[in-house]
Amino acid sequence: MQAFIIFGRHLFKMLFFVRGVLLSLVLILLAFALVTAEIDNVPLPDALYFTFITALTVGYGDIVPTTGVTRAISVLTGFVGVIYVGLVVAVSTRALEQAVQEERQLQKDKLSCDKEH
């Protein structure tokens, strides 16, 4: 449990550094959803759902774009989603690496403290 807490601390610290990029990507997705809702005449909640499912590259197919413009936006949404997920995975990987290093250092310090006593 301690290792998970250390990982979480590193993860949130690193996400804080890239918050501007993450926020920008979410705002781009929101703009895509607004355009999709307007052009395809779908309710905004459905357009948001469609956009975020497309960004996560899941694509259930229950809502589909009907015009060339919204199809192009769907492709762009997929690219933005890949960037977003890739960034989160990269940050998570780095946070895990830092957490493992910290955990090893804590264990090393504990062993050296035990040897002294």
N, C-alpha and C positions, 0 to 999 in steps of 0.2 A: 504494500500500500504506500509505503514511503517513496518508493521509486516512481509510482504513478503521480504522486503529489509533486515530486521534483520535476517530472516531465511536464506536468500541467503548468507549473510556474514558468519553466523555460518556454513553453509553447505560447502562453499569453504574452510573455515579454517580447518574443519575436514577432507575434502577430501585431503587436502595438507598433513595431517599426514599419510594417508594410500596410498599416491601416489605410493610408491614403490610396494606395493602389487597389486594395480590396474594395474600398468604398466607391472608387471610380468605376470599377467593373460592375458593381451592383447598380450604380446609377445608369450605366449604359444599358444594362438588362432591363431596368425599369422603363427607360426611353423606348427600347425595342417593344416592350409590352404595350406601351401607350400607342405606338404607331400601329402595331398589329390590331389592337382593339378598334382603332379608328378606321383603318382601311378594310379590314375583314368584317366589320360590324359585329364583333363579339363582345360580350360583357367584359369589363376590365378584370374581374377576378379570373375569368377563364383565360384571358390573354396573359395574365401574370403566371397562372398555372402552366400554360403552354410554354411560355418563355423559360421558366425555371426548369421545367422537365427537359426541354431541349438543351438548355445550358449544361445540365448534368449528363447529357448524352444518353438519357434513358429513352425518351421518345416513345411513349405508349401508343400513339397513333389515334387516340380518341378525339383529339382536336388537330386539325391539319390546316396549313395555310392554303388560301384559295387563289391568291393573286401572285403575279411574278414578284412584286415588291416584297410581299410578306414571305415568300419563299427565300428571297435573297437575304432578308433579315433573319430568317431561321438559320441559314448557313452561317451568317455572322454571329448569331447567338451561340451556335455550336463552337465556333472558334473562341469566343470570349469565355465560354464555359470551360473549355480545355485549358485556357490560360489560368483561369481562376482556380480550378482544381489542381493544376500543376503547381501553382504558387503555394497553395495550402499544403500539398504533399511535400514540397521542398522545405517549407518552414517546419513542418512536423518532423521531417527526417533530421534536420539540423537540431531541433529541440531535443529529439531523442538522443542524438549523439552527445549533446551537452549534458543531458541528464545522466547518461551512462558514465561519462567522465567524472561528473560530480559524485555519483554513487561510488565509483571506484576510489576516488580520493577520500571520501568519508570512511570507507572500509580500511584503506591504508592508514589513515590517521588513527582509527580505532585500534588496529593491530599494533601500531607503534606505541600507543598509549598503554595498551595491555602489557607489552614487553617491558615498559619502564616500571610497572608496578609489580 
